[in-house]
Amino acid sequence: MEILKYISFGVGVIGVAIILWGAILTFFRFIRLEYCSLKGKRMCTPRESLRHRFGSYLLFGLEFLIAADIVHTITKPTLKDIAVLGSIVAIRTVISYFLDRELADASHFKQDD
């Protein structure tokens, strides 16, 4: 059972690393977009694309964090841990649903162009 704690921790670290990596990339791309915006270029579409890309990193990282929580819950399944895990999964599902819907709407607009 001790190995599961290490696995849970490692998977959680990977999830956090993915989210941080996405945040860093998004930040630098945002700075570059703002610089282009100062030159008078329209940035609405690139900003939306940037938002979607960052959302993908967030969702991917959240999936790792949920996997870490699941492994952690296996080691000591209390009612509180199961309730927290259920809440996290529900929140991630809602976020995923709306992000997927937004991405699908964005792809329909691109096809119409």
C-alpha atoms as a printed R data frame, in Angstrom:
    type eleno elety resid chain resno       x      y       z
1   ATOM     1    CA   MET     A     1   0.000  0.000   0.000
2   ATOM     2    CA   GLU     A     2   2.958  2.336   0.547
3   ATOM     3    CA   ILE     A     3   3.784  2.197  -3.174
4   ATOM     4    CA   LEU     A     4   0.303  3.506  -4.000
5   ATOM     5    CA   LYS     A     5   1.027  6.665  -1.998
6   ATOM     6    CA   TYR     A     6   4.135  7.286  -4.091
7   ATOM     7    CA   ILE     A     7   2.264  6.569  -7.301
8   ATOM     8    CA   SER     A     8  -0.521  8.930  -6.251
9   ATOM     9    CA   PHE     A     9   1.986 11.647  -5.428
10  ATOM    10    CA   GLY     A    10   3.862 11.157  -8.723
11  ATOM    11    CA   VAL     A    11   0.718 11.284 -10.826
12  ATOM    12    CA   GLY     A    12  -0.392 14.399  -8.930
13  ATOM    13    CA   VAL     A    13   2.956 16.083  -9.598
14  ATOM    14    CA   ILE     A    14   2.599 15.288 -13.307
15  ATOM    15    CA   GLY     A    15  -0.870 16.885 -13.296
16  ATOM    16    CA   VAL     A    16   0.406 20.036 -11.628
17  ATOM    17    CA   ALA     A    17   3.372 20.151 -14.020
18  ATOM    18    CA   ILE     A    18   1.048 19.957 -17.032
19  ATOM    19    CA   ILE     A    19  -1.100 22.808 -15.716
20  ATOM    20    CA   LEU     A    20   1.956 24.938 -14.911
21  ATOM    21    CA   TRP     A    21   3.493 24.240 -18.320
22  ATOM    22    CA   GLY     A    22   0.252 25.262 -20.018
23  ATOM    23    CA   ALA     A    23   0.081 28.425 -17.895
24  ATOM    24    CA   ILE     A    24   3.665 29.382 -18.765
25  ATOM    25    CA   LEU     A    25   3.156 28.782 -22.492
26  ATOM    26    CA   THR     A    26  -0.136 30.636 -22.433
27  ATOM    27    CA   PHE     A    27   1.387 33.579 -20.587
28  ATOM    28    CA   PHE     A    28   4.192 34.025 -23.134
29  ATOM    29    CA   ARG     A    29   1.815 33.628 -26.072
30  ATOM    30    CA   PHE     A    30  -0.505 36.160 -24.452
31  ATOM    31    CA   ILE     A    31   2.343 38.658 -24.092
32  ATOM    32    CA   ARG     A    32   3.212 38.169 -27.764
33  ATOM    33    CA   LEU     A    33  -0.438 38.697 -28.752
34  ATOM    34    CA   GLU     A    34  -0.651 41.867 -26.691
35  ATOM    35    CA   TYR     A    35   2.493 43.158 -28.372
36  ATOM    36    CA   CYS     A    36   0.875 42.529 -31.776
37  ATOM    37    CA   SER     A    37  -2.271 44.227 -30.505
38  ATOM    38    CA   LEU     A    38  -0.262 47.354 -29.748
39  ATOM    39    CA   LYS     A    39   0.767 47.383 -33.413
40  ATOM    40    CA   GLY     A    40  -2.903 47.636 -34.369
41  ATOM    41    CA   LYS     A    41  -3.644 44.029 -35.315
42  ATOM    42    CA   ARG     A    42  -6.987 42.470 -34.368
43  ATOM    43    CA   MET     A    43  -6.491 39.813 -31.731
44  ATOM    44    CA   CYS     A    44  -9.984 38.492 -30.933
45  ATOM    45    CA   THR     A    45  -9.641 35.198 -32.791
46  ATOM    46    CA   PRO     A    46  -6.079 34.464 -31.616
47  ATOM    47    CA   ARG     A    47  -7.096 35.210 -28.019
48  ATOM    48    CA   GLU     A    48  -9.998 32.751 -28.301
49  ATOM    49    CA   SER     A    49  -7.623 30.146 -29.696
50  ATOM    50    CA   LEU     A    50  -5.231 30.818 -26.837
51  ATOM    51    CA   ARG     A    51  -8.047 30.416 -24.326
52  ATOM    52    CA   HIS     A    52  -9.031 27.081 -25.827
53  ATOM    53    CA   ARG     A    53  -5.447 25.850 -25.836
54  ATOM    54    CA   PHE     A    54  -5.027 26.797 -22.175
55  ATOM    55    CA   GLY     A    55  -8.318 25.094 -21.357
56  ATOM    56    CA   SER     A    56  -6.986 21.913 -22.941
57  ATOM    57    CA   TYR     A    57  -3.925 22.016 -20.693
58  ATOM    58    CA   LEU     A    58  -6.146 22.575 -17.664
59  ATOM    59    CA   LEU     A    59  -8.367 19.628 -18.509
60  ATOM    60    CA   PHE     A    60  -5.430 17.344 -19.215
61  ATOM    61    CA   GLY     A    61  -3.790 18.300 -15.921
62  ATOM    62    CA   LEU     A    62  -7.078 17.842 -14.074
63  ATOM    63    CA   GLU     A    63  -7.377 14.317 -15.434
64  ATOM    64    CA   PHE     A    64  -4.001 13.454 -13.908
65  ATOM    65    CA   LEU     A    65  -5.016 15.042 -10.610
66  ATOM    66    CA   ILE     A    66  -8.228 13.017 -10.591
67  ATOM    67    CA   ALA     A    67  -6.236  9.859 -11.280
68  ATOM    68    CA   ALA     A    68  -3.977 10.725  -8.335
69  ATOM    69    CA   ASP     A    69  -7.030 11.229  -6.124
70  ATOM    70    CA   ILE     A    70  -8.474  7.901  -7.200
71  ATOM    71    CA   VAL     A    71  -5.242  6.077  -6.385
72  ATOM    72    CA   HIS     A    72  -5.012  7.930  -3.059
73  ATOM    73    CA   THR     A    73  -8.612  7.029  -2.212
74  ATOM    74    CA   ILE     A    74  -7.836  3.359  -2.833
75  ATOM    75    CA   THR     A    75  -5.229  3.465  -0.057
76  ATOM    76    CA   LYS     A    76  -7.683  4.663   2.622
77  ATOM    77    CA   PRO     A    77 -11.260  4.832   1.393
78  ATOM    78    CA   THR     A    78 -13.133  6.908   3.966
79  ATOM    79    CA   LEU     A    79 -16.550  8.354   3.269
80  ATOM    80    CA   LYS     A    80 -15.069 11.868   3.314
81  ATOM    81    CA   ASP     A    81 -12.413 10.942   0.723
82  ATOM    82    CA   ILE     A    82 -15.010  9.370  -1.539
83  ATOM    83    CA   ALA     A    83 -17.236 12.466  -1.259
84  ATOM    84    CA   VAL     A    84 -14.315 14.771  -2.100
85  ATOM    85    CA   LEU     A    85 -13.361 12.577  -5.046
86  ATOM    86    CA   GLY     A    86 -16.958 12.582  -6.296
87  ATOM    87    CA   SER     A    87 -17.073 16.371  -6.051
88  ATOM    88    CA   ILE     A    88 -13.827 16.751  -7.962
89  ATOM    89    CA   VAL     A    89 -14.990 14.389 -10.696
90  ATOM    90    CA   ALA     A    90 -18.311 16.255 -10.957
91  ATOM    91    CA   ILE     A    91 -16.572 19.638 -11.251
92  ATOM    92    CA   ARG     A    92 -14.158 18.300 -13.878
93  ATOM    93    CA   THR     A    93 -17.033 16.806 -15.845
94  ATOM    94    CA   VAL     A    94 -18.894 20.124 -15.898
95  ATOM    95    CA   ILE     A    95 -15.754 22.019 -16.938
96  ATOM    96    CA   SER     A    96 -15.007 19.441 -19.620
97  ATOM    97    CA   TYR     A    97 -18.557 19.538 -20.965
98  ATOM    98    CA   PHE     A    98 -18.612 23.315 -21.360
99  ATOM    99    CA   LEU     A    99 -15.095 23.502 -22.792
100 ATOM   100    CA   ASP     A   100 -15.865 20.743 -25.292
101 ATOM   101    CA   ARG     A   101 -19.081 22.524 -26.265
102 ATOM   102    CA   GLU     A   102 -17.216 25.792 -26.717
103 ATOM   103    CA   LEU     A   103 -14.547 24.103 -28.827
104 ATOM   104    CA   ALA     A   104 -17.225 22.466 -30.972
105 ATOM   105    CA   ASP     A   105 -18.973 25.819 -31.476
106 ATOM   106    CA   ALA     A   106 -15.648 27.415 -32.432
107 ATOM   107    CA   SER     A   107 -14.960 24.700 -35.009
108 ATOM   108    CA   HIS     A   108 -18.417 25.250 -36.558
109 ATOM   109    CA   PHE     A   109 -17.668 28.955 -36.969
110 ATOM   110    CA   LYS     A   110 -14.331 28.165 -38.636
111 ATOM   111    CA   GLN     A   111 -16.026 25.791 -41.083
112 ATOM   112    CA   ASP     A   112 -18.536 28.483 -42.040
113 ATOM   113    CA   ASP     A   113 -15.760 30.940 -43.010
